[in-house]
C-alpha cells in the first residue's frame, strides 16, 4: 500500500503555511501608504502573496492525498473483493521507463480465473532484484476486478 508519512507532510507544508501567515500578519502591520517598487500598495501585495503561500501548498497536499487514497482504495478493493486468479507470464520486456531506478516491465499474461481465460498486456514497476525471479512461464497469483477484467493486481 502507498503511504506518505506524516513527517513528510509537516516538513513540506508547514513552513509554507508559516511564511504565508507571516506575510499576512506583516501586511496588517505595514503602513497603508507603503508602496512596492512598482507603485502598488505593499499591504495588498503581502496579503496576496501570503494567501498564495497558504492556498497553493494546501491544494498540493490535498491533491497528493487524494491521489494516494485513490491508489490505496483500488488496491484494497481488488485484494478484498477481486476474483482470485492466476497469471502465466507469456513474455516480458522492459519499456525503457524507470521510476526510482526500478524498471517498468510490460508483461503479456495469460489470466485464468474460475470464470474466464484471456490474454492481457500489463505494465508493472518491478524491483530490479526481483527481475530474475519472474521468468517467462512462471505463474503468479492475481486479483481481477469483477466488473473490469483488464484491471488486475499482481500478488507478488
KAPEFEN-V207261 format. One line per field, one symbol per residue. ss: DSSP state (@ for helix, = for strand, . for the rest). phi: phi as a letter, one per 20 degrees, with the letter a starting at -180 (. if undefined). A space follows every 50 residues. Layout:
ss=???
phi=???
//
This chain:
ss=.....@@@@@@@@@@@@@@@@@@@@@@@@.....=.....=@@@@@@@@@ @@@@@@@@@@@@@@@@@@@@@@@@@@@@@@@.=================. .============...=========..@@@@@@.....======...... .===..
phi=.ebdffffgffeefgfffffffffffffefffefcffeneffffgfffff fffeffffffffffgffffffffffffffedfefbcdefebbbfeneccl mdfededdddeccfdbbbebecdbedfgfegfecffofdcfcddffdcfe eccfde
//
